[in-house]
Amino acid sequence: MNRSNSRSGGANLPAVRHHNASLVLDLLRVAGERGISRLELAEHTGLTPQAVSKITARLRAEGLAADAGRRASTGGKPRTVLRLVPDAGYAVGLHLDRDELTAVLADLAGTTVATRTLPLDLGAPAAEVLATAAHAVRAVRADGPLAEDRRVFGVGAALPGPLDHRDGVLHRVTGFPQWDGYPLRDALAEHTGLPVVVDKDTNAAALGLALRDRAEADFAYLHLGTGLGAGLVLGGTLHRGARTGAGEFGHQTLQLDGPPCDCGGRGCVEALCLSAAARGDVAEAARILGAGAANLVGLLDIDRVVLGGRTVAADEDTYVSGVRAVIEERARREGTGTAVPVTVAGGGDRPVAEGAAQLVLAPLFGRAGEDGGVGG
C-alpha cells in the first residue's frame, strides 16, 4: 500500500517509542534479505540518526534485527546494513471453518513454516471446538522449527462472522446461532496460554494478501468455501466497519423469491452460488458470483477482485473466467471503462489461516491497528 506521510513520519518522543520501533521494523521487513542501512531508515522515517541508532540497538539486543553486511557508499566509509531476523518470533494462525480447522505457524517475515489441517464441527459444543483449536495450536508449534529462545507472539483466530473483532466476541455466526455472545478470544487465550486476536475469515485473508503483495490498489477478496464473504481493502486500510459487519457479501439478495439461506433471508448470493456448485453447475456458480462481484465493483469502485476458498480452488479457471465475463459485460453496458482484473489468491482456504497469523504479527510493524491500516 502507499506509505503516507501521516503514517510513516517518525516522532522523537519517548511516548511514541513503540511507534518508532514499529516503523523501523516494518522497513526491515520490506527490505528483506538485502537489508537497509541506518541512514536509509532515518530518511524513510523522518527520525534522527541518533534515534534510529538507539532503536536498532534495542532491536538487535532483542534478537529482532541483525547485521546483513556492508554496502558501498558514495562517499565516506561503507554503510552497515541491517535486516529483520525472521525466526526471532512466530505467530499461529487458525482458520475455524464450519467443517475444518487449518492451523499455520508463520515467522516474522510472514513465511509459513508449518501447517496442520484437522476436521472440525463448528456446531459442536464450545468446549469441543476449543479443545480442537488448542490441540491444533500445540501441534503446529511442535511441527515448526521453534527454539527455546524463539517467541510465539500469539494466536490469530479467523472464522465466519458476524462477530466483534475488538472484543473477540462472536455474534450469530451464519448457520450457527448458538455462538451468539460467546467470548472466543478470552476462552481460547485461556486454553492456549497465549494472547489471541479474533477476526472474520475474509478480513484475515484480505489483510494477509495486502501485506504479502504490497499492492497499492484497493481490492475485494471474495472467499467461496463453505460460505461466501468478502474482505475489503479500501483507501489503504482493511475496512471492517464500525461493528465488524462490512463484507457480509454473501447475503446480498439477488432473487427476492429465491431459495432460503442460512442467514434467514431468501435468494442470497451465497445460497444461490453454493446450490449451483453443489449440483455441479460450476459455470452457473461462477456467473452468480460474478453478478455479486459486479455489484460490489460498481458500488465501491475498487481496482481488483481476488477470488479464494476451497470451492474456487476446485475449478479456478472457470470461476475466474465466469466472474470476469460478468464484470466486463457490466462495464460495457454501463460505459464505465475498462473492467477490473480478476485473480485467484491460490491455496484454497490457506490464505485465511495465513492472514490470521498476520492479525498477530502486523501490529508489530504498525500495520493493523484499530484503523485496520495495512499500507506498505
N, C-alpha and C positions, 0 to 999 in steps of 0.2 A: 504494500500500500504506500501511497505518498506519505513522506515524512514531513509533517507540517512544523513550522517554527513554534507554534503554541505547544506542541507535544515534545519536540526534540530539544528545545533550548534548555540547557542546564541552569542550575542556580547554586551559587556558592554559599549556601546557608546550612548550618548543622541540622536544622529541622527537616531538610529535604535530602538528607544523606542517602536514604534508601532509593529515592527517585533518581539521584545522580548515578548511583551504582547500577540501577536498572538500565539507564541509558548506555552506560559503558558495556554492561553485559550483553545488551542487545546488539551493539555494534560488533562485539566479538563473535556473537552467534552468526550474524550476517556475513562477516568476513570469512568464516570457516577456517579451513586448514591453512590458508595463505596468511592469515593473521592481519593485524593492523597495528600501527605504531602509536605511541602516546601522543605524538604531535597530531596525527590524524584524528585521534579520539578527541583531543581538545578542539580541533577545528569543527568537527561534526556536532559536538555537544554544546559548544559555547562556554565550556568550563575552562578555568585557567589551567596551565600546565601543572602547577603545583597541586591543584585539586585532583587532576587526573592521576598524578603520581601517587597521591595518598589512596585513592580508590583502587588503583591497580595493585598497589602493595597489599591492601587488605584482601582483594580477590585472590591474589597469589597465595597469601597466608592461609586462606580458607580452602585452597586447592581448586578454585573455580577457574583460574587463569594460569597460563604458563608461557615461558618464552617459546617463540617459534622462529628463532634465528635472527639474522640481521638483514636489513635491506639497504642497498646502496643509496647514499644521499647525494643530492645535487650540490651540496656544499657542507663542509664540516664532517664530523665522524658519522659512520653508518648508524642508521636508526635500529634500535631493538624493536622487534615485532612481537606482539603478544597474541595468544589465541585462547579460545574457550577450551576447557577440558571437558569433553562430553560425558565421560564416565565419572565425573565428580558428583553426580546426582541423578536420580531417576524419578519417574512417576509411573503409577499404574493407571491404566485407562480401562474402564469397564463399559461394555455395551450390554445393557439388560433389555433384550428384546422379548417379545411375547413368548417365544418358544426356545430361545437360545441365548447363551451368555458368551461373549467374546472378551477376553482379557489380554491386554498387551502391557509390556514393560518398555518404556521409552527413556532414552538418555536425554541430556540437556540439549543436544542438537536436534531432538525430535525423532531420532532414529529408533525404530522398533527393534529391540534385541531379543524379545521372547514373546510368544503368543500361545494362548490356550483357548479352546472352544469347548463349552460344556452345554448339555441340554438344560433348559430352564422352563419352568411353568410359572409365568408371571401371575397366574391366577391361583397359585398355591398360597397357603398361609404365609404371612410375612416372615415368620421365623425360619421357614424352609428356604425362602428366597434369599434371606440374609445369610444363612449358613452356606448356601451355594456360592454367593458372592464373596464371602470371606475366604472360602476354600480356594476360589479362583485367584484371589489376591496372593495367598500364600504360595500357591502352585506356580504362578508366573514369576514371582520373586525367586523361588528356588530354581527355576529354569534359567534365569538370567545370570550374567557374569558379575554378580554383586560381591564386592569385597567388604570386609568388616568396616572399613572406613568410608564406604560409599553410602550416601544418604538416599532414602526414599522420601521425597518431599510430601507425598500424599497420594490420594486416590481420587480420580475423576470418574463419576458415575453418570452415564448418559442413558436415557430411556424415553419412551414415548410420553408426550405431555397429555393434558396440560399439567404444569407444575410451577412452583415458585423457586427460581434458582437462587434468590438471595437468602431465603430461609431454609432451603433444601427440603421443602415440604411438597409432597405430591398432592395433586387435586384429582379430579375424576378422570384418571388415565383411560383413554378411549378403549372400551371393551372390558375394563377392569375397575369399575367404580368403587370397589371395596378399598382401594388405596387412598381414597379422598381424605386429606388431612394427615396422612402418615408422614412423620418426620424422618425421612430416609437418610438425610445427611447425618444426623446425630446417631441414629441407630447403627448405621454402617461404620461410623467412626468408632463406636463402642466395640463393635465386633472385630475390627481390624487393628485398632490401636494407632491409627493414622488419621491425619486431617483429611476430610472428604469435601469435595465440591460436587454439586449435582446440577445438571442442566438437561435440556431436551436433546435427544439424539441428533436432530438436524442442526441445532445450534453448535453442538460439539464438532460435528463434521465440517460445517462451514468455517469455524474458527481454525481447525487444523489445516484445511485446504488453503485458506488465506495466508497462513504463516508459511506453509510449505511452498506455495507457488510464488509468494511475494508479488502477487498480481495487483495492478493498480485499478482494474475495472471493478465496478460494482457487479455482483453476481447473485444468483439464486441457486442454492443446492437443493435439488429435488430428490428425496430418498423414497424409493419404492421397494419395500420389502414385505413384511407382514402388515404394514400400513403405509400411509403416504403422508409426507410432510415436507416442509421447506425450511431451510436455513438461509437467512438473508444477510448479506454484507452490503451496506449502503453508506455512501459517504465516508468510506474507510473504517466503518465500525460494524461490529456484529449487532444487528438490530433485533433485540429481544422483545421490545415493547415494555410498557410500564408494568405489566403483570406477567411477563414471560409468555405472553399469549401470541406474539407475532409468529407467523409461519405455519399456522394451522391450515395449510394449503389444501390438504385432503378433504376438508369439509366445506368447501365452496360448492354450492348447488349448481349442477349442470342440467338436471332434469327434475322438474317440480314433482312429477308423479312417478319418479324412478324408484328403484328398489331401496328398502330400508338400509340404513348404515348403523354401525355400532355406536355412533355418536348420538343416535336418537332421531336424526334427520332422514331425509329421503333424497335419492338422486345425487348424493355427494360424489365428487370426482374419485375419491378413494374407493367407494363401493362399486362404482361402475368399472373402474380400472382393474381392481382385483378380481371382479367377476369375469371380465373378459380374459384376464390372464389365466384364471383357474380353468376355464373351458378350452384353453389352448389357442385362443384367438389373440396372438401377440400383436398383430398389426392393429387390431381394434383397440387393444390396451394402450398401444403407443399413440394412436390417434386421440384417444380420450385424454391421456397425459399431456399431449401436445395442446389440446384445447385449453386445459387449465394453465399450462405454461404460457401460452399466448396471452391469456387474460392477465397473468402476472407481469409479463413483459410490457403490455400496454398500460397497466396500472402504475408500475414503478419506474418504467423507462430504464431498465437495467441493461448492462452491456454483455452479459453472458449467462447461459444456463448450463449447469453442471448436473448430470444425472448420476445416481448411485443407488446402492442397495442390491440385495441378492436377486430380486426379481429382474431388475435391469441387467445384472451380470449374466443371467441365463441366456440373454439374446441381445447383447449390446447394440449390434448393428441395426437391428430392427427398431429398437427404441430410439436411437439417435436419429435415424433417417425419418421415422414417423413423427417425432416431436419437431424436428427441423422443418419438415414439409408443412405442418400446420402453422408454425410461426412465420415461415416465408410467405405462405398464402395470405395470412392475415396482414402482413406488411405490404404486400402488393395491393390487396383490396383497399386498405386504408391509406395507401400512398405515404407511409411513414418512413420510407427509405430502406436501406439495407437491413435485412433481418439479422438478429444477434446470433452468434455462434452457439452451437450445442455440442458439449463434450461429455465425456464419462470420467468419473473420478477413479474408477478401477478398484479392484479388490473387494467388490461386493459390499458387505457390511463392515469390513475392517476399518474404513476411514472414520466411522463413528467412534470405535474404541480408541483409535489413534488420536482423534480430536479430543476425546475425554481425557487422555493424558495431558493434552495441551491446556485443558482447563486448569490444571495444577501448575504446569511449567510456564505458561505465557505470562502470568503476573510477575515472575522473577525478572522478566525482560520488559516490564512495563507495558505489556500488550493486551491485557484482558482485565482491566479494572471494571468498576461498575458501569462505565460508559461503553464497555464492550470493545474498546479500541483494539484494532489488530493491525495497525499500519506497519509498514516495514518491508 
